């Protein structure tokens, strides 16, 4: 049933809820926030929000040719993205809090934004999620202006989630011991490796 809400509000809700889904990108953003601080984590989160908005825009504007191209290439994208996540997970497990927090080893903010944007874009099935949600809410076949409003609203909604998440993690980061952070590294790294392996196996079928 179509929600009786203004289009921008619908887009905000869609962007927020899809961004809030737990997955490897969420873990990576949390890890970056713990390792390098709230600003670094937030910039990474904005990279994810941009990728979400990109896929939402493709779905909203009805670019079926682009959708088909992305979905058809999901094998290479899935294997590549999964392999990167596995490597990041292993690196996370082996790193110590003092090492990952060193400014000399931290990539710059543009690199943080672009790297996680590219990694998020390796999951083209996200576009099908947006397409399904838009169809369920009666947003298919929107006008150009409506599609633009919806895309911007998704960007803002997703960004809002990352502001909330990185603020909470940044606050907790200053109140957690080095030993606890070490275990966070090990556990989150192991989960990232599992996510990466599942991503690779998922595209084999």
C-alpha angles and dihedrals in degrees: 000000000000114000115240093229133115113268095247091053091051090051092049091051093047093048093046097047096044091048090049092060108114113245144127093289091056090051092048091051092048090049092050090050092051093045101041109015141262098295092053091047092047093051088051090050091052088055088057091047090053091052090048090051091048092056091041089053092051090052095042095049091046097237094170094168091057091044091052092048093051094046092047089053094048093109095064093037092048095048092044094046093044092051091051091050091050091051092047090049093052091047090050093051092051097045125092123218093247092051099049092046094058109119091214091063096043117103116229124267094259089054090049091052098044097042096054091041089056092045092050090050090059088077103073091169085079088076090060089053091055092044091052093047093047090050092048091052094047094250097128115116094023120166121260092260093048091049090050093048090048093050093049091046091052089051091052093044093050091045090052090056092053091048090054095043098046091045091056094043091045090053092048092045091070092051102048124091124241090248091054090049090052090056090046087056093051097045097042090044092053091048091049090053089051091049090050094050091048090050091053094046092046092064093049093074 
